[in-house]
Amino acid sequence: MKTLVEIHMLQNFAPSLLNRDDTGAPKDCDFGSVRRARISSQCLKRAVREYVRDNELIASDNLAARSKRLVSTLAELVAEHGHDADEAVKVTEIALSGLSLSVDDGKTQYLLFLGQQELQNLAQEIHNHWADVSNLVASDDGDGKKKKTKKDAKATIPKELIKAMEAALDGGKAVDLALFGRMLADLPSKNRDAACQVAHALSTNAVSREFDFYTAVDDLQPEDTSGADMLGTVEFNSACYYRYAALDISKLVENLQGDEALALHGLRAFIKASVYALPSGKQNSFAAHNLPNFVAVTVRQDASPMNLANAFEKPARGFADKSLSEKSLEQLADYWHTLNSLYGQGGNIYFFATHPAQEDDKKDAHKTLKSMNATSVDNVDSLLEHTLSDVKDSLGVA
């Protein structure tokens, strides 16, 4: 039975520049024939990964690192086995060439996403075959600089080492790798399909670009000098975003090698980080530390994922008696109710919102949500407990 966990959020940000394009402008897109603010899924996932790491929600041994600097990282781990640090770099570089991972100037051709346990296991295998590979370093023109082709490397690296290193690339029970997946172009058999899909955050309202003209004065300029010593402009916007993510629990357990306890721990960390993590772009200039106005989590079995962005195909607009975030919640609840009526697929819904229900408002979003057998919870912790309880039941975990 496939268990699907989905997160829906509305988050109203003050003026900010959270995610920039190649020109330095806020990312945006056209949706519903109007311009919308956008935060890329890559930006959101990085914020989640950083929040999990910085707040130690997951042990470091169960996290991954994305880098081109695999050689230097592995060499340090290899050197911990008692080998010379400089020689460890050369041996590591040659060993990696046996995996068809080309290295230039100490860096791989592209970013590799590897779990900490994978790195440790690779270093262990290089240590175990140190004598064989170090002999190749000595015969490599005496200076280790002769470049080998992938075919040459495969022919010279001990097959036992290649097989052992390939076996070491098993995902390493890294939660973030299991959630977000990876692609290794040269080792397609070691790719990991993501258990979690994260949508680009999309503004519920239409936006236009704003420009901040700034100046900076030199503190040490002569007293008889006036005016600024630096000036420029920076683009920004303010928007209420709809955020969505869908997580396949069965796939998460599979990616974590059947470790259901770790999968549940990872789910808790992911939901909590999704709520609290913020993109870091230009925060020193704007300090847009705005937590979500609305958070809902659904737990459903054998159901289709439902991104509710079309609730805002017609952009939301605030009025004198109703804020933009309130109007956005109303549109979201109405659309959700419509889809639920048409497609059903059951499941449990848990939500909380910063806007209290108004008993005399016939269009109140909370009433629409409650009509779908949703459960209103008090805070993030209670939302997590309800969600994890449902997921445990689906997995048959006590």
C-alpha positions as a printed NumPy array, in Angstrom:
array([[  0.   ,   0.   ,   0.   ],
       [  1.45 ,   3.328,  -1.079],
       [  1.31 ,   6.051,   1.562],
       [  1.456,   9.612,   0.32 ],
       [  2.201,  12.556,   2.598],
       [  1.575,  16.036,   1.168],
       [  2.37 ,  19.454,   2.577],
       [  0.425,  22.579,   1.592],
       [  1.48 ,  25.993,   2.876],
       [  0.636,  29.641,   2.428],
       [  3.441,  32.007,   3.357],
       [  3.226,  35.78 ,   3.053],
       [  6.648,  37.419,   2.785],
       [  7.447,  41.052,   3.464],
       [  9.527,  42.888,   0.824],
       [ 12.399,  40.54 ,   0.012],
       [ 14.73 ,  39.055,  -2.58 ],
       [ 14.756,  35.446,  -1.486],
       [ 15.678,  33.785,  -4.774],
       [ 17.399,  35.533,  -7.691],
       [ 17.773,  34.761, -11.383],
       [ 20.932,  35.211, -13.458],
       [ 20.362,  38.992, -13.656],
       [ 19.97 ,  39.399,  -9.892],
       [ 16.203,  39.965, -10.162],
       [ 13.601,  38.023,  -8.128],
       [ 12.613,  34.815,  -9.878],
       [  9.165,  34.978, -11.415],
       [  6.973,  33.37 , -14.066],
       [  3.693,  33.774, -15.924],
       [  0.743,  31.876, -14.432],
       [ -2.915,  32.475, -15.188],
       [ -1.83 ,  35.117, -17.73 ],
       [ -0.332,  37.328, -15.001],
       [  3.138,  37.703, -13.542],
       [  3.839,  35.771, -10.345],
       [  6.704,  35.711,  -7.879],
       [  8.479,  32.371,  -7.666],
       [ 10.952,  30.582,  -5.403],
       [ 12.628,  27.601,  -7.055],
       [ 12.296,  24.122,  -5.599],
       [ 16.102,  23.85 ,  -5.527],
       [ 16.259,  26.924,  -3.304],
       [ 13.603,  25.536,  -0.958],
       [ 15.253,  22.113,  -0.738],
       [ 18.623,  23.647,   0.08 ],
       [ 17.018,  25.726,   2.84 ],
       [ 15.461,  22.543,   4.253],
       [ 18.774,  20.661,   4.135],
       [ 20.599,  23.514,   5.859],
       [ 17.936,  23.808,   8.563],
       [ 18.086,  20.069,   9.26 ],
       [ 21.883,  20.149,   9.479],
       [ 22.203,  23.369,  11.491],
       [ 19.557,  22.29 ,  14.01 ],
       [ 20.857,  18.708,  14.183],
       [ 17.461,  17.197,  13.392],
       [ 19.259,  14.251,  11.769],
       [ 22.594,  12.746,  12.849],
       [ 25.446,  13.8  ,  10.551],
       [ 26.13 ,  10.154,   9.638],
       [ 22.68 ,  10.051,   8.034],
       [ 23.142,  13.136,   5.88 ],
       [ 24.775,  13.698,   2.494],
       [ 27.042,  16.326,   0.956],
       [ 26.897,  17.741,  -2.568],
       [ 30.281,  18.761,  -3.937],
       [ 32.818,  18.603,  -6.747],
       [ 35.588,  18.327,  -4.137],
       [ 35.266,  14.596,  -3.647],
       [ 39.002,  13.957,  -4.016],
       [ 40.158,  16.189,  -1.161],
       [ 37.323,  15.016,   1.121],
       [ 38.031,  11.342,   0.469],
       [ 41.785,  11.869,   0.716],
       [ 41.376,  13.293,   4.224],
       [ 39.382,  10.237,   5.253],
       [ 41.946,   7.915,   3.652],
       [ 44.79 ,   9.737,   5.414],
       [ 43.069,   9.049,   8.748],
       [ 44.051,   5.415,   8.213],
       [ 47.689,   6.432,   8.646],
       [ 48.677,   7.305,   5.072],
       [ 50.641,  10.322,   3.881],
       [ 48.22 ,  13.163,   3.09 ],
       [ 49.806,  14.147,  -0.259],
       [ 50.028,  10.569,  -1.452],
       [ 46.454,   9.96 ,  -0.328],
       [ 45.288,  12.641,  -2.782],
       [ 47.063,  10.911,  -5.701],
       [ 45.868,   7.45 ,  -4.736],
       [ 42.29 ,   8.666,  -4.279],
       [ 42.259,  10.406,  -7.649],
       [ 43.421,   7.28 ,  -9.453],
       [ 40.997,   5.066,  -7.532],
       [ 38.066,   7.303,  -8.486],
       [ 39.048,   7.112, -12.156],
       [ 38.221,   3.413, -11.893],
       [ 34.625,   4.488, -11.251],
       [ 34.688,   6.492, -14.5  ],
       [ 34.604,   9.702, -12.454],
       [ 36.972,  12.042, -14.271],
       [ 38.888,  14.473, -12.078],
       [ 40.433,  17.741, -13.259],
       [ 42.466,  19.943, -10.932],
       [ 41.187,  18.061,  -7.934],
       [ 37.498,  18.388,  -8.835],
       [ 35.004,  16.053, -10.436],
       [ 33.254,  17.138, -13.621],
       [ 29.962,  17.76 , -11.841],
       [ 28.509,  17.937,  -8.343],
       [ 28.224,  14.556,  -6.646],
       [ 25.637,  13.938,  -3.928],
       [ 27.044,  11.316,  -1.566],
       [ 26.095,  10.214,   1.926],
       [ 28.603,  10.45 ,   4.761],
       [ 28.536,   6.675,   5.175],
       [ 29.241,   6.276,   1.462],
       [ 32.292,   8.519,   1.802],
       [ 33.519,   6.542,   4.796],
       [ 33.039,   3.249,   2.963],
       [ 34.831,   4.511,  -0.158],
       [ 37.761,   5.653,   1.968],
       [ 37.858,   2.253,   3.676],
       [ 37.993,   0.431,   0.336],
       [ 40.792,   2.678,  -0.955],
       [ 42.699,   1.958,   2.26 ],
       [ 42.096,  -1.784,   1.862],
       [ 43.613,  -1.671,  -1.664],
       [ 46.266,   0.934,  -0.872],
       [ 49.239,  -1.145,  -2.   ],
       [ 47.787,  -1.924,  -5.428],
       [ 46.765,   1.667,  -6.202],
       [ 49.901,   3.297,  -4.765],
       [ 51.943,   1.169,  -7.177],
       [ 49.959,   2.72 , -10.023],
       [ 50.815,   6.185,  -8.673],
       [ 54.519,   5.287,  -8.677],
       [ 54.345,   4.08 , -12.293],
       [ 52.365,   7.093, -13.46 ],
       [ 55.347,   8.979, -14.934],
       [ 56.671,   9.455, -11.447],
       [ 54.65 ,  12.587, -10.783],
       [ 51.017,  11.463, -10.754],
       [ 50.124,  13.99 , -13.478],
       [ 49.657,  11.659, -16.408],
       [ 45.972,  11.667, -17.25 ],
       [ 44.305,   8.344, -17.81 ],
       [ 41.265,   7.852, -19.957],
       [ 38.282,   6.086, -18.435],
       [ 39.154,   3.018, -20.47 ],
       [ 42.78 ,   3.083, -19.251],
       [ 41.642,   3.409, -15.652],
       [ 39.275,   0.47 , -15.903],
       [ 42.135,  -1.613, -17.269],
       [ 44.648,  -0.742, -14.555],
       [ 42.587,  -0.399, -11.362],
       [ 42.11 ,  -3.719,  -9.569],
       [ 38.698,  -5.098, -10.417],
       [ 38.144,  -5.986,  -6.777],
       [ 38.506,  -2.311,  -5.817],
       [ 36.146,  -1.119,  -8.558],
       [ 33.54 ,  -3.662,  -7.496],
       [ 33.938,  -2.73 ,  -3.837],
       [ 33.652,   1.028,  -4.518],
       [ 30.555,   0.513,  -6.636],
       [ 29.01 ,  -1.515,  -3.827],
       [ 29.846,   1.296,  -1.394],
       [ 27.633,   3.684,  -3.371],
       [ 24.419,   2.368,  -1.859],
       [ 22.931,   5.664,  -0.658],
       [ 24.492,   5.301,   2.771],
       [ 21.13 ,   5.73 ,   4.528],
       [ 21.44 ,   9.478,   3.964],
       [ 18.007,  10.971,   4.642],
       [ 18.385,  14.035,   2.413],
       [ 19.664,  11.878,  -0.445],
       [ 16.726,   9.497,   0.044],
       [ 14.309,  12.426,   0.015],
       [ 15.655,  14.397,  -2.928],
       [ 17.426,  11.731,  -4.992],
       [ 20.539,  12.008,  -7.121],
       [ 21.804,  11.476, -10.645],
       [ 25.312,  10.201, -11.393],
       [ 25.748,  10.544, -15.148],
       [ 28.725,   8.157, -15.269],
       [ 27.161,   5.6  , -12.897],
       [ 23.464,   5.435, -13.806],
       [ 22.989,   2.281, -11.75 ],
       [ 23.748,   4.36 ,  -8.66 ],
       [ 21.06 ,   6.954,  -9.354],
       [ 18.374,   7.363,  -6.717],
       [ 14.819,   8.366,  -7.547],
       [ 13.628,  11.023,  -5.115],
       [ 11.035,  10.011,  -2.543],
       [  9.934,  13.642,  -2.32 ],
       [  8.777,  16.067,  -4.996],
       [  8.921,  19.776,  -4.187],
       [  7.071,  22.356,  -6.282],
       [  8.33 ,  25.842,  -7.019],
       [  6.673,  28.223,  -4.569],
       [  4.256,  30.392,  -6.546],
       [  2.678,  33.655,  -5.468],
       [ -1.082,  33.552,  -5.024],
       [ -1.193,  37.193,  -6.131],
       [  0.013,  39.066,  -9.185],
       [  3.313,  40.89 ,  -8.617],
       [  5.27 ,  43.686, -10.209],
       [  8.957,  44.372,  -9.789],
       [  9.999,  46.996,  -7.29 ],
       [ 13.355,  48.766,  -7.196],
       [ 15.249,  49.929,  -4.135],
       [ 17.701,  52.766,  -4.828],
       [ 20.429,  52.617,  -2.207],
       [ 23.442,  54.739,  -1.315],
       [ 26.426,  54.174,   0.94 ],
       [ 28.531,  56.879,   2.53 ],
       [ 32.23 ,  56.475,   3.306],
       [ 32.627,  56.802,   7.09 ],
       [ 36.18 ,  58.11 ,   6.662],
       [ 35.526,  60.72 ,   4.003],
       [ 36.784,  64.293,   4.729],
       [ 34.338,  66.549,   6.556],
       [ 34.191,  68.956,   3.642],
       [ 33.096,  66.156,   1.278],
       [ 29.417,  65.401,   0.79 ],
       [ 27.465,  62.776,  -1.088],
       [ 27.534,  59.002,  -1.301],
       [ 30.527,  56.934,  -2.377],
       [ 28.459,  54.058,  -3.713],
       [ 24.982,  53.831,  -5.144],
       [ 22.883,  51.339,  -7.029],
       [ 19.546,  49.58 ,  -7.279],
       [ 18.285,  46.18 ,  -6.198],
       [ 15.027,  44.556,  -7.291],
       [ 12.628,  43.011,  -4.797],
       [  9.001,  42.031,  -4.36 ],
       [  6.454,  41.036,  -1.748],
       [  4.093,  38.11 ,  -2.227],
       [  2.001,  35.444,  -0.57 ],
       [  3.31 ,  32.065,  -1.764],
       [  1.6  ,  28.731,  -2.144],
       [  4.048,  25.909,  -1.386],
       [  3.55 ,  22.22 ,  -2.056],
       [  5.514,  18.997,  -1.543],
       [  4.567,  15.331,  -1.958],
       [  6.414,  12.478,  -0.249],
       [  6.121,   8.777,  -1.075],
       [  6.724,   6.968,   2.227],
       [  7.29 ,   3.582,   0.582],
       [  9.981,   5.059,  -1.66 ],
       [ 11.593,   6.79 ,   1.317],
       [ 11.783,   3.488,   3.215],
       [ 13.188,   1.778,   0.121],
       [ 15.856,   4.472,  -0.356],
       [ 16.81 ,   4.068,   3.31 ],
       [ 17.346,   0.338,   2.815],
       [ 14.181,  -0.667,   4.632],
       [ 14.896,   1.327,   7.803],
       [ 11.358,   2.369,   8.791],
       [ 12.449,   4.053,  12.022],
       [ 14.895,   6.271,  10.159],
       [ 12.238,   7.015,   7.528],
       [  9.831,   8.228,  10.226],
       [ 12.603,  10.302,  11.797],
       [ 13.381,  11.771,   8.382],
       [  9.714,  12.551,   7.748],
       [  9.479,  14.439,  11.039],
       [ 12.628,  16.414,  10.218],
       [ 11.449,  17.203,   6.691],
       [  8.041,  18.526,   7.745],
       [  9.486,  20.595,  10.577],
       [ 12.226,  22.037,   8.357],
       [  9.712,  22.773,   5.582],
       [  7.733,  24.909,   8.016],
       [ 10.629,  26.749,   9.64 ],
       [ 13.362,  26.913,   6.981],
       [ 13.652,  30.138,   4.994],
       [ 15.685,  30.952,   1.878],
       [ 18.71 ,  33.041,   2.835],
       [ 18.819,  35.346,  -0.207],
       [ 19.397,  39.006,   0.781],
       [ 18.076,  38.407,   4.284],
       [ 20.674,  40.784,   5.742],
       [ 19.082,  43.525,   3.654],
       [ 15.392,  42.604,   4.048],
       [ 15.058,  40.332,   7.123],
       [ 11.929,  38.705,   5.684],
       [ 11.644,  36.148,   8.46 ],
       [  7.967,  35.374,   7.94 ],
       [  6.672,  31.974,   9.015],
       [  3.741,  30.347,   7.17 ],
       [  0.214,  31.664,   7.636],
       [ -1.246,  28.242,   6.922],
       [  0.154,  24.708,   7.058],
       [ -1.729,  21.536,   6.146],
       [ -0.504,  17.956,   5.902],
       [ -2.473,  15.165,   4.266],
       [ -1.858,  11.429,   4.682],
       [ -3.506,   9.289,   2.02 ],
       [ -3.171,   5.719,   0.74 ],
       [ -2.997,   4.735,  -2.923],
       [ -3.991,   8.251,  -3.966],
       [ -2.871,  10.688,  -6.649],
       [ -0.814,  13.709,  -5.562],
       [ -2.774,  16.962,  -5.782],
       [ -0.928,  20.235,  -6.262],
       [ -3.482,  22.966,  -5.509],
       [ -1.765,  25.822,  -7.35 ],
       [ -4.734,  26.129,  -9.709],
       [ -6.671,  27.596,  -6.795],
       [ -4.789,  30.777,  -7.734],
       [ -5.12 ,  30.662, -11.518],
       [ -7.223,  33.719, -10.826],
       [ -4.896,  35.729,  -8.583],
       [ -5.941,  36.427,  -5.018],
       [ -6.404,  40.022,  -3.923],
       [ -6.751,  41.452,  -0.448],
       [ -9.537,  43.872,   0.407],
       [-10.142,  46.409,   3.138],
       [-11.712,  43.825,   5.445],
       [ -9.715,  40.775,   4.357],
       [ -5.957,  40.406,   3.945],
       [ -4.21 ,  38.8  ,   0.998],
       [ -3.295,  35.748,   3.061],
       [ -6.899,  35.378,   4.289],
       [ -8.231,  35.641,   0.735],
       [ -5.597,  33.138,  -0.426],
       [ -6.669,  30.667,   2.243],
       [-10.296,  31.087,   1.23 ],
       [ -9.504,  30.348,  -2.44 ],
       [ -7.32 ,  27.397,  -1.472],
       [ -9.995,  25.856,   0.76 ],
       [-12.724,  26.307,  -1.859],
       [-10.62 ,  24.699,  -4.593],
       [ -9.538,  21.906,  -2.268],
       [-13.161,  21.235,  -1.41 ],
       [-14.052,  21.117,  -5.107],
       [-11.298,  18.619,  -5.948],
       [-12.159,  16.513,  -2.929],
       [-15.802,  16.415,  -4.032],
       [-14.856,  15.403,  -7.581],
       [-12.038,  12.939,  -6.955],
       [-12.309,  11.95 ,  -3.314],
       [ -9.437,   9.545,  -2.489],
       [ -9.981,  10.052,   1.224],
       [ -7.174,  10.407,   3.696],
       [ -6.675,  12.549,   6.764],
       [ -5.979,  16.28 ,   6.747],
       [ -4.36 ,  18.192,   9.603],
       [ -3.984,  21.952,   9.515],
       [ -3.394,  25.1  ,  11.475],
       [ -3.636,  28.748,  10.452],
       [ -2.766,  32.131,  11.898],
       [ -6.197,  33.524,  10.972],
       [ -8.946,  32.56 ,  13.449],
       [-12.272,  31.337,  12.146],
       [-15.119,  33.859,  12.016],
       [-18.357,  32.121,  12.952],
       [-20.509,  34.613,  11.089],
       [-18.568,  34.326,   7.81 ],
       [-20.286,  31.868,   5.483],
       [-17.202,  31.778,   3.222],
       [-14.767,  31.15 ,   6.044],
       [-11.933,  28.934,   4.856],
       [-11.819,  27.001,   8.123],
       [-15.424,  25.915,   7.687],
       [-14.633,  24.657,   4.193],
       [-11.685,  22.694,   5.506],
       [-13.703,  21.248,   8.374],
       [-16.36 ,  20.096,   5.912],
       [-13.674,  17.81 ,   4.45 ],
       [-13.172,  15.972,   7.762],
       [ -9.972,  17.902,   8.342],
       [ -8.562,  18.108,  11.843],
       [ -7.493,  21.494,  13.159],
       [ -4.358,  21.272,  15.311],
       [ -2.747,  23.782,  17.624],
       [  0.856,  23.883,  16.44 ],
       [  3.628,  22.215,  14.479],
       [  4.307,  19.562,  17.118],
       [  0.696,  18.368,  17.244],
       [  0.555,  18.356,  13.454],
       [  3.686,  16.169,  13.401],
       [  2.306,  13.75 ,  15.975],
       [ -0.948,  13.243,  14.058],
       [  0.928,  12.785,  10.778],
       [  3.464,  10.323,  12.17 ],
       [  0.711,   8.336,  13.873],
       [ -1.078,   7.88 ,  10.539],
       [  2.127,   6.933,   8.748],
       [  3.038,   4.416,  11.464],
       [ -0.376,   2.808,  11.08 ],
       [  0.123,   2.528,   7.324],
       [  3.523,   0.909,   7.841],
       [  2.321,  -1.353,  10.633],
       [  4.876,   0.155,  13.013],
       [  4.081,   0.292,  16.721]])
